Every structure is written in structure tokens, then in C-alpha cells.
Amino acid sequence: MKRERDELDELFASSEGRTALGAPDVVAGSAAEDGDSPRNLKSRPSISDLVFRSSAFTAGIITVSTMLAVGVFLSIRAADAIGVAGFSFLTEQQWSPETQTFGILAILSGTITIALIAMVVSVPLALGTALLISEVTRGRVQQWLITLVDLMAAVPSVVFGLWGVFFLQANVIPVAQWISTYFGWIPIFAVTGDNGEVLTEASAFTSSAFIAGIVVGLMVVPTQTSVMREAFSQAPAGEREAAFALGSTRWVMISNVVLPFGRGGIIGGTMLGLGRALGETIAVYMIISPIFVINWQVLKTGSNSVSALIALRYGEASEFGLSALMAAGLALFLITLVINFTASSVVARSRSGAESEA
């Protein structure tokens, strides 16, 4: 024990001696070499980080460039028709480019009508499905439902169109007749002829905006469900547990915690679905009976949409008629772009991306 203490005293004395003689120790030497400047904490990025950053940046540039290229292409090709039609392009109902009498008022009206009917059908279904998946089911059943909803989004629109024509239409016509019988006093639910007589035969209810809207609504349900479910699943666990600790039932917890937190996801999913509904082509083209007049009676035969018009007239259009179709496509492109950007901004500003502090 004494010998160990003597060795420690000698070591301490030798260290003091070197310090007194000005011999720097290891720490002092490092400080002397580095000086008083702060340490540089920046690290050189790895090769994988550089590759990922470059790939992500390139993908973003390509996406934005493609969107701008589509807008520029449509603008150039539509310039002739817009120059001839002028402002009447937005106010004219007829579509006859050969006589230079054409406009998108009736077509755009039908497009918006079908999209709004689709939203009335799809939003409650998507909201209920999203709550079922995120708040009720658990485990393997939840995974099966998520997979099933995702697979629905992959079903081609032509399949929905065939299903709507050969199955749904025959089953929806009695419902449309019932709505017209009991709610015909509301103008949009009335079905009347040219002389104002009430129509009740089944042929007056086929190929309507109502049937097309139901089909399109079922098509956009998976997209809306995915956005809403993702927002609901991120609701803070601490707030959920606090609601249960205060004696709340499951529904009270959902209405006071999950739904307010996922409000941005609900709005964003709805608007994204609306953008998809506005641009749907094949299913609408297969169901509706095209007309070029504003039809305020949604249950009555006859409607139209911009995308269906392009699909219908593209093959037989002249050079000027093709320019007119491009002008209609440009209008739809701008409307859809505004809706999608609005939806993205709403989702970005929402609380749905917050994390729980619990």
C-alpha cells in the first residue's frame, strides 16, 4: 500500500515538473495546435446521400417540368380556337367548331354536376371506411382492409364503366324514380319533358348525371380513404388516452380527438377525389348520353363532361376542331390544377402531421 502511494506521488511530481518547465501535456498540445477557433462539426456527405439527394431533386424537376410542358402544349394548341371564340368560349353552350359556334358552358356544367354527385356519394363512404380501418379494426383484419382498399384503387376505370352500364344502371333507375316521385318538387330532382310534363318511364332516367356520379364516386373512394386513414392514424396517442381516462366512449374520443386532428386530411382527401372526378373519362363516356345544353335535372337522361367530349370527338375532329378540344382540355387542366394545389396546401397547414408528446 505504501509503495503504491509512493509511485503515485512520484508520478504527480513528474507531471507538475513538466508543467512548470513549460512542457505541454496532451490536452494542452491539442489546444495549442487547434488554436482558439471552434471545432468544425460539418461532415462530408457520403456517396449514398449524394445519390439520394440528386435522384430526389431530379425526380422533382422532371415532375414539375412535365406539368409545365403539358400546360404549354395545351396553350399553344388551343390558341387558334380561343382566338376565334374569345370570351364566348366560356359562355356558349353549343359545340360546333365547324361553324365556329362552340363553348364549354354546358360541358363544364355537366362536369361539375357529375363531380359534385360523386363527392356526395364518396365522402361519407371514404370517411366511414377510414374510421373503421384506423379506429375499430386491429391486427390482421386491419391489414386485409388496407390491402383491399388499395387494390380497389388499381381497378381500371373501364371496368367501373362496364359495371355501371350493365349492372348499376338497372338497379339505380328505380331509386331515381322514387326520388323524382317524392322529391320532384325540388327542381334538380324533377324529371320533365319539353312541354313540362312529368316523365315516369324508365327510359327518361337512363344515362344520367346521377348514375355517372355514383360510378365516379365509387371510383374515388379508395383515394379519399387512403388520405383520411393516414391522417387519422397520426392522431396523438396521448390525447386519445386522455379522452379515455376522462371516461369518454370510443365515439366521443373519435369526435373530439381524431376528427379535429384529421380535419386537414378530410379536406385534402375530398379535394383530391374531386380533382380525380373532374377528369374521369372512360366511365363517364360509357354511361352518359351526350347533350350540349345545361341540364339542371340530374336524374334525367343526358349530360356531358369535358373529358368525355374529348374522347367522343377526338377521332373525327378537324384541325380547328382539335384546337377547340385542346382549349376545353386546357380549361379542365387549370381547374384540376387549382383544386389539387389547394388540397396540398390545406394538408400541409393542417395539424395532421403533428406528433404526440406522450
C-alpha positions as CSV (number, residue, x, y, z in Angstrom):
1,M,0.0,0.0,0.0
2,K,2.8,2.4,0.9
3,R,4.7,1.5,-2.3
4,E,1.7,2.3,-4.4
5,R,1.3,5.6,-2.7
6,D,4.9,6.5,-3.3
7,E,4.6,5.7,-7.0
8,L,1.5,8.0,-7.3
9,D,3.5,10.8,-5.5
10,E,6.4,10.4,-8.0
11,L,4.0,10.4,-11.0
12,F,2.3,13.5,-9.7
13,A,5.6,15.3,-9.0
14,S,6.9,14.5,-12.5
15,S,3.7,15.8,-14.1
16,E,3.9,19.1,-12.1
17,G,7.6,19.3,-13.1
18,R,6.9,19.1,-16.8
19,T,4.1,21.6,-16.5
20,A,6.3,24.0,-14.6
21,L,9.1,23.7,-17.1
22,G,6.6,24.5,-19.9
23,A,6.2,21.0,-21.3
24,P,2.7,20.8,-22.7
25,D,0.6,17.8,-21.9
26,V,-1.6,16.0,-24.4
27,V,-4.7,18.2,-23.9
28,A,-2.7,21.4,-23.9
29,G,-0.9,20.3,-27.0
30,S,-4.1,19.7,-28.8
31,A,-5.5,23.1,-27.8
32,A,-2.2,24.7,-28.9
33,E,-2.3,23.0,-32.3
34,D,-6.0,23.8,-32.9
35,G,-5.9,27.4,-31.5
36,D,-8.9,29.1,-30.1
37,S,-11.1,28.6,-33.2
38,P,-14.3,26.5,-32.7
39,R,-14.3,22.9,-34.0
40,N,-15.8,22.3,-37.4
41,L,-18.7,19.9,-36.9
42,K,-19.6,19.7,-40.6
43,S,-19.2,16.2,-42.0
44,R,-18.6,15.3,-45.6
45,P,-21.8,13.7,-47.1
46,S,-21.5,10.1,-48.1
47,I,-21.9,8.8,-51.7
48,S,-25.3,7.3,-50.9
49,D,-26.5,10.7,-49.5
50,L,-25.3,12.4,-52.7
51,V,-27.0,9.9,-54.9
52,F,-30.3,10.1,-53.0
53,R,-30.3,13.9,-53.0
54,S,-29.6,14.1,-56.7
55,S,-32.2,11.5,-57.5
56,A,-34.9,13.2,-55.5
57,F,-34.0,16.6,-57.0
58,T,-34.1,15.2,-60.5
59,A,-37.4,13.5,-59.9
60,G,-38.9,16.8,-58.7
61,I,-37.6,18.7,-61.6
62,I,-38.9,16.2,-64.1
63,T,-42.4,16.2,-62.5
64,V,-42.7,20.0,-62.4
65,S,-41.3,20.2,-66.0
66,T,-43.7,17.7,-67.3
67,M,-46.7,19.6,-65.8
68,L,-45.4,22.8,-67.2
69,A,-44.9,21.2,-70.6
70,V,-48.5,19.9,-70.6
71,G,-49.8,23.3,-69.8
72,V,-47.6,25.0,-72.5
73,F,-48.6,22.3,-75.1
74,L,-52.3,22.8,-74.4
75,S,-52.0,26.6,-74.5
76,I,-50.2,26.5,-77.9
77,R,-52.6,24.1,-79.5
78,A,-55.7,25.9,-78.1
79,A,-54.5,29.4,-79.2
80,D,-56.4,29.3,-82.5
81,A,-59.7,28.2,-81.1
82,I,-59.5,30.7,-78.2
83,G,-58.6,33.5,-80.6
84,V,-61.7,32.8,-82.7
85,A,-64.2,32.2,-79.9
86,G,-62.9,34.8,-77.4
87,F,-64.8,35.2,-74.2
88,S,-67.8,33.4,-75.7
89,F,-65.8,30.2,-75.2
90,L,-66.8,30.3,-71.5
91,T,-70.5,31.4,-72.1
92,E,-71.6,29.4,-75.2
93,Q,-73.4,26.1,-74.7
94,Q,-73.3,24.7,-78.2
95,W,-70.3,22.8,-79.6
96,S,-69.9,23.2,-83.3
97,P,-66.4,24.1,-84.2
98,E,-67.2,23.7,-87.9
99,T,-69.5,26.8,-87.8
100,Q,-67.2,28.5,-85.2
101,T,-70.0,28.3,-82.6
102,F,-68.7,26.5,-79.6
103,G,-68.2,26.9,-75.9
104,I,-67.8,24.9,-72.7
105,L,-70.6,26.3,-70.5
106,A,-72.9,23.3,-70.8
107,I,-70.0,20.8,-70.9
108,L,-68.4,22.4,-67.8
109,S,-71.7,22.4,-66.1
110,G,-72.1,18.7,-66.6
111,T,-68.6,18.0,-65.5
112,I,-69.1,19.9,-62.2
113,T,-72.5,18.2,-61.7
114,I,-71.1,14.7,-62.0
115,A,-68.2,15.6,-59.8
116,L,-70.4,17.0,-57.0
117,I,-72.7,14.0,-57.1
118,A,-69.6,11.8,-56.9
119,M,-68.5,13.7,-53.8
120,V,-71.9,13.3,-52.1
121,V,-71.5,9.6,-52.6
122,S,-67.8,9.1,-51.9
123,V,-67.1,11.3,-48.9
124,P,-69.4,9.5,-46.4
125,L,-68.1,6.1,-47.6
126,A,-64.5,7.2,-47.5
127,L,-64.8,8.8,-44.1
128,G,-66.6,5.8,-42.6
129,T,-64.1,3.3,-44.1
130,A,-61.1,5.3,-42.9
131,L,-62.5,5.4,-39.4
132,L,-63.3,1.7,-39.5
133,I,-59.7,0.9,-40.5
134,S,-57.9,3.2,-38.2
135,E,-60.1,3.1,-35.1
136,V,-62.1,-0.1,-35.0
137,T,-60.3,-3.0,-36.6
138,R,-56.9,-4.3,-35.4
139,G,-54.3,-6.8,-36.4
140,R,-54.7,-8.9,-39.5
141,V,-58.2,-7.7,-40.3
142,Q,-56.9,-4.2,-40.4
143,Q,-54.1,-5.2,-42.8
144,W,-56.6,-7.0,-45.0
145,L,-58.9,-4.0,-45.2
146,I,-56.0,-1.7,-46.1
147,T,-54.9,-4.0,-48.8
148,L,-58.4,-4.4,-50.2
149,V,-58.9,-0.6,-50.3
150,D,-55.6,-0.2,-52.1
151,L,-56.5,-2.9,-54.6
152,M,-59.7,-1.0,-55.4
153,A,-57.7,2.0,-56.5
154,A,-56.0,-0.3,-59.1
155,V,-59.2,-1.3,-60.8
156,P,-59.3,0.2,-64.3
157,S,-62.0,2.8,-64.9
158,V,-63.3,0.9,-67.9
159,V,-64.3,-1.9,-65.5
160,F,-66.2,0.5,-63.4
161,G,-67.8,1.8,-66.6
162,L,-68.9,-1.6,-67.7
163,W,-70.2,-2.4,-64.2
164,G,-72.2,0.9,-64.2
165,V,-73.7,0.3,-67.6
166,F,-74.7,-3.3,-67.3
167,F,-75.4,-3.7,-63.6
168,L,-75.7,-0.5,-61.6
169,Q,-77.9,1.4,-64.0
170,A,-80.7,-1.1,-63.9
171,N,-80.7,-1.1,-60.1
172,V,-80.4,2.7,-59.8
173,I,-83.3,3.6,-62.1
174,P,-86.0,2.5,-59.5
175,V,-84.2,4.6,-56.9
176,A,-84.1,7.6,-59.3
177,Q,-87.8,7.2,-60.0
178,W,-88.6,7.1,-56.3
179,I,-86.5,10.3,-55.7
180,S,-88.3,12.0,-58.6
181,T,-91.7,10.9,-57.3
182,Y,-91.3,12.1,-53.7
183,F,-88.8,14.9,-54.1
184,G,-89.7,16.2,-57.5
185,W,-90.8,19.5,-56.0
186,I,-87.1,20.2,-55.8
187,P,-86.1,21.4,-59.3
188,I,-82.9,19.4,-59.5
189,F,-84.8,16.1,-58.7
190,A,-87.7,16.8,-61.2
191,V,-87.8,14.9,-64.5
192,T,-90.0,16.7,-67.0
193,G,-90.3,16.7,-70.8
194,D,-90.0,19.6,-73.3
195,N,-93.6,20.7,-72.5
196,G,-93.3,20.5,-68.8
197,E,-95.0,17.1,-68.4
198,V,-93.7,14.8,-65.7
199,L,-91.8,11.8,-67.0
200,T,-92.0,8.5,-65.2
201,E,-90.9,5.9,-67.7
202,A,-87.5,4.2,-67.1
203,S,-86.0,5.5,-70.4
204,A,-86.1,9.0,-69.0
205,F,-83.8,8.1,-66.2
206,T,-81.0,6.2,-68.1
207,S,-77.6,7.6,-68.9
208,S,-78.0,10.4,-66.4
209,A,-75.5,12.5,-64.4
210,F,-76.9,10.8,-61.3
211,I,-75.8,7.3,-62.5
212,A,-72.4,8.6,-63.8
213,G,-71.8,10.5,-60.5
214,I,-72.4,7.3,-58.4
215,V,-70.0,5.3,-60.5
216,V,-67.3,8.0,-60.4
217,G,-67.9,8.4,-56.6
218,L,-67.2,4.7,-56.1
219,M,-64.0,5.1,-58.1
220,V,-62.6,7.9,-56.0
221,V,-63.4,6.3,-52.6
222,P,-60.1,4.4,-52.3
223,T,-58.0,7.6,-52.9
224,Q,-60.0,9.5,-50.3
225,T,-59.9,6.7,-47.9
226,S,-56.1,6.4,-48.0
227,V,-55.6,10.1,-47.3
228,M,-58.1,10.2,-44.5
229,R,-56.9,7.0,-42.9
230,E,-53.3,8.2,-42.9
231,A,-54.4,11.5,-41.2
232,F,-56.5,9.6,-38.6
233,S,-53.7,7.2,-37.7
234,Q,-51.4,10.0,-36.8
235,A,-53.7,11.4,-34.1
236,P,-51.7,11.8,-30.8
237,A,-51.8,8.7,-28.6
238,G,-51.6,10.9,-25.5
239,E,-54.8,12.8,-26.4
240,R,-56.6,9.5,-27.2
241,E,-55.6,8.1,-23.8
242,A,-56.5,11.3,-22.0
243,A,-60.0,11.2,-23.5
244,F,-60.5,7.6,-22.4
245,A,-59.1,8.4,-19.0
246,L,-61.8,11.1,-18.6
247,G,-64.5,8.5,-19.2
248,S,-65.1,9.1,-22.9
249,T,-66.6,6.4,-25.1
250,R,-64.9,5.5,-28.4
251,W,-67.2,7.7,-30.4
252,V,-66.7,10.7,-28.1
253,M,-62.9,10.2,-28.4
254,I,-63.2,10.0,-32.2
255,S,-65.4,13.1,-32.5
256,N,-63.2,15.2,-30.1
257,V,-59.7,14.0,-30.9
258,V,-59.4,12.0,-34.2
259,L,-61.8,14.1,-36.4
260,P,-60.5,17.5,-35.3
261,F,-56.9,16.3,-35.7
262,G,-57.6,14.8,-39.2
263,R,-59.7,17.7,-40.5
264,G,-56.9,18.6,-42.9
265,G,-56.8,15.0,-44.2
266,I,-60.6,15.0,-44.7
267,I,-60.5,18.2,-46.7
268,G,-57.4,17.2,-48.6
269,G,-58.8,13.8,-49.5
270,T,-62.1,15.2,-50.5
271,M,-60.5,17.8,-52.8
272,L,-58.1,15.2,-54.3
273,G,-61.0,13.0,-55.1
274,L,-62.8,16.0,-56.6
275,G,-59.9,16.5,-58.9
276,R,-60.0,12.9,-60.0
277,A,-63.7,13.0,-60.5
278,L,-63.5,16.1,-62.7
279,G,-61.0,14.4,-65.0
280,E,-62.6,10.9,-65.3
281,T,-63.1,9.9,-68.9
282,I,-63.9,6.3,-69.8
283,A,-66.5,5.5,-67.2
284,V,-68.4,8.8,-67.8
285,Y,-68.1,8.4,-71.6
286,M,-69.6,4.9,-71.4
287,I,-72.6,5.9,-69.2
288,I,-73.9,9.3,-70.2
289,S,-75.9,10.4,-73.2
290,P,-74.0,13.5,-74.5
291,I,-76.0,16.7,-74.9
292,F,-74.9,20.3,-75.4
293,V,-77.3,22.1,-73.2
294,I,-77.3,22.7,-69.5
295,N,-79.4,20.0,-67.8
296,W,-80.4,21.1,-64.3
297,Q,-82.3,17.8,-63.7
298,V,-79.7,15.4,-62.5
299,L,-81.9,12.4,-62.7
300,K,-82.9,12.9,-66.3
301,T,-81.2,11.4,-69.3
302,G,-78.5,13.5,-70.8
303,S,-75.3,15.1,-69.5
304,N,-71.8,15.7,-70.7
305,S,-68.2,16.3,-69.4
306,V,-65.1,17.8,-70.8
307,S,-63.1,14.6,-70.8
308,A,-66.0,12.6,-72.3
309,L,-66.3,15.3,-75.1
310,I,-62.6,14.9,-75.9
311,A,-62.9,11.1,-76.1
312,L,-66.0,11.4,-78.2
313,R,-64.9,14.0,-80.8
314,Y,-61.1,13.5,-81.0
315,G,-61.1,10.8,-83.7
316,E,-63.3,12.8,-86.2
317,A,-62.1,16.3,-85.4
318,S,-60.7,18.7,-88.0
319,E,-57.6,20.7,-87.3
320,F,-59.6,23.6,-85.9
321,G,-61.9,21.2,-84.1
322,L,-58.9,19.6,-82.5
323,S,-57.7,23.1,-81.4
324,A,-61.2,23.6,-79.8
325,L,-60.8,20.3,-77.9
326,M,-57.4,21.3,-76.7
327,A,-59.0,24.5,-75.4
328,A,-61.5,22.5,-73.5
329,G,-58.8,20.3,-72.1
330,L,-56.8,23.4,-71.0
331,A,-59.8,24.7,-69.0
332,L,-60.1,21.3,-67.3
333,F,-56.4,21.2,-66.7
334,L,-56.4,24.6,-65.0
335,I,-59.4,23.8,-62.8
336,T,-57.9,20.4,-61.7
337,L,-54.5,22.1,-61.0
338,V,-56.1,24.7,-58.8
339,I,-58.0,22.1,-56.9
340,N,-55.0,19.8,-56.3
341,F,-52.8,22.7,-55.2
342,T,-55.5,23.9,-52.8
343,A,-55.8,20.4,-51.4
344,S,-52.0,20.1,-50.9
345,S,-51.8,23.5,-49.1
346,V,-54.7,22.5,-46.8
347,V,-53.0,19.2,-45.9
348,A,-49.6,20.9,-45.4
349,R,-51.1,23.5,-43.0
350,S,-53.2,21.0,-41.0
351,R,-52.3,19.5,-37.7
352,S,-52.4,16.0,-39.1
353,G,-48.6,15.9,-39.3
354,A,-48.1,16.6,-35.6
355,E,-46.6,14.0,-33.3
356,S,-47.8,13.1,-29.9
357,E,-45.8,14.3,-26.9
358,A,-46.9,11.3,-24.8
